[in-house]
Amino acid sequence: MAGNFKPARGRLNGTGPVAVVDIGSNSVRLVIYERKARTPTMLFNEKLLAGLGRGIAATGRLADESVSLALGELSRFKALIEHTGCQELYIVATAAARDADNGPEFVREVERQLEAPVRILDGGEEAYYSALGVIAGFWQPRGIVGDMGGGSLELVEIADKKPGTGATFPLGGLRLSEEADGKIAKAQKITQQALQGYEWPDLVPGERTFYAVGGTWRSLGRLHLMQNDYPLHVMHNYEMSADEAIAFCRKIAVPNLEGIEMAEVVSKQRRPLVPIGAVVLEQVLTSMKAERLVFSATGVREGLLHEKLPEDMQDHDPVIEAARELCTLRARSPDHAEELIVWTDKLFGELGIEETANETRLRHAACLLSDIGWRAHPDYRGEQSLNIISNASFVGLDHASRAYLAAAVFYRHQGLREGALSPVIRELFTDRLRIRAKVLGATMRVASLLSASIAGMLPQVGISNTGDGLKLELGKGLASLDGDRLRKRVSQLARVIEVDVEVSAG
């Protein structure tokens, strides 16, 4: 079957689609990414909960029914891989395949069907790639990564963009459920015994963050999110305090989530495993003396692809790269967005606005995203941009930062009226970020009138601090850009920054 996929990535360069088949103890998954990139975009994603690890603890073998389900799905995966024209295919297998007596036989059949080698990850490698996936998906993460699959639990410290030495435990959801006969008290005892001898890294206060990876824990997080009516339904970087997480884990440690409010948001196949996941998570958070829990949507697959990138690309900021990609695909003039970064650097510098390193990177990302909604009707550009940004598959930023990006671009299009902004967004960000989003939005509104959002104009507009305020210098060649509409927007900017702003033309 020939590959018929013609990328709709417009001006983007780079490799074609890349596929990863992840054979876990609970699920078998195919993910096709659009291309190799610092923040790879999923082109296609499908999973089958085959339950390969079910029964291994008792029989030592992969169950025949589970094997048949998994192998049957592979023929579909192969057809999709060929149809989309994937240039590279990576196949990884974890606990079930490596622990079962008939694992090698199963792996050989996988290799025959997909016509590619299978890499069986040992516990240390699984921990390493899970941690690398978190490093790929967060901005300067520090703490401990835990990846709970169907057959095992991996723990590894991360700091300075590098994973530490990992450890693996027989505490996967399927395995622990079977060994405990589905009994919560027995699962608690087994978990405590398994973790008893582990030497937890000596983390300093402020770095005792636990990054939870794996479908069972994400389902647990989704249940918490829905019960608390959290305004943004994005699991990546959803967080809570460790104390709140421990209390929640104790609350839902009920077989099959019977009687738990909103249990229906968890799939029926996951419900028996979520209480087991809660048992393990409670023990981990307690044992490591965690301060906060953060859920990660990135793990082994993303870690594997991250390792394949050149080292200089690995060091790129994931938010900036994702924003730049959207800008390249959607903006009128991507070069204008790059000029806007430099121009706002100058303006914020002349105003003496203090920014943390995180706030600076967010401002740069907002500049790149400032024009992604321009093809919408003018009345809806702000709303469309806000919806795209608030729900985009961004990594490397927390939810408050995501709200800042959405608000800044909304203000740029819709004006600065506070009441017009979505209450969902207002709930998420801090007052400090709200004020900075409005300042940036007002600045971008001035820039758009000066340049029509096309490159080449902003570098000619001077910015200087007069001592009494700010001066925008149009010069003789740009004097014709002056006018009432521009001065109204400049007045808006002056009110927001509480500093006089004058326009010098000619």
Secondary structure, DSSP 8 states (H G I E B T S, - for coil): ---------TT--S---EEEEEE-SS-EEEEEESSS-SS--EEEEEEE---TTTTHHHHSS--HHHHHHHHHHHHHHHHHHHHTT-SEEEEEE-HHHHHSTTHHHHHHHHHHHHTS-EEE--HHHHHHHHHHHHHHHSSS--EEEEEE-SS-EEEEEEETTEE---EEES--HHHHHHHTTT-HHHHHHHHHHHHTT-------TT--EEEEESHHHHHHHHHHHHHTT-S----TT-EEEHHHHHHHHHHH-SGGGTT-TTGGGS-TTTTTTHHHHHHHHHHHHHHTT-SEEEE-S--HHHHHHHHHS-HHHHTS-HHHHHHHHHHHHH-S-HHHHHHHHHHHHHHHHHHT----HHHHHHHHHHHHHTTTTTTS-GGGHHHHHHHHHHHS---SS-HHHHHHHHHHHHHHHH-S-GGGS-HHHHHHS-HHHHHHHHHHHHHHHHHHHHHTT-TTSGGGSEEEE-SSEEEEEEEGGGGGG-SHHHHHHHHHHHHHHTSEEEEEE-
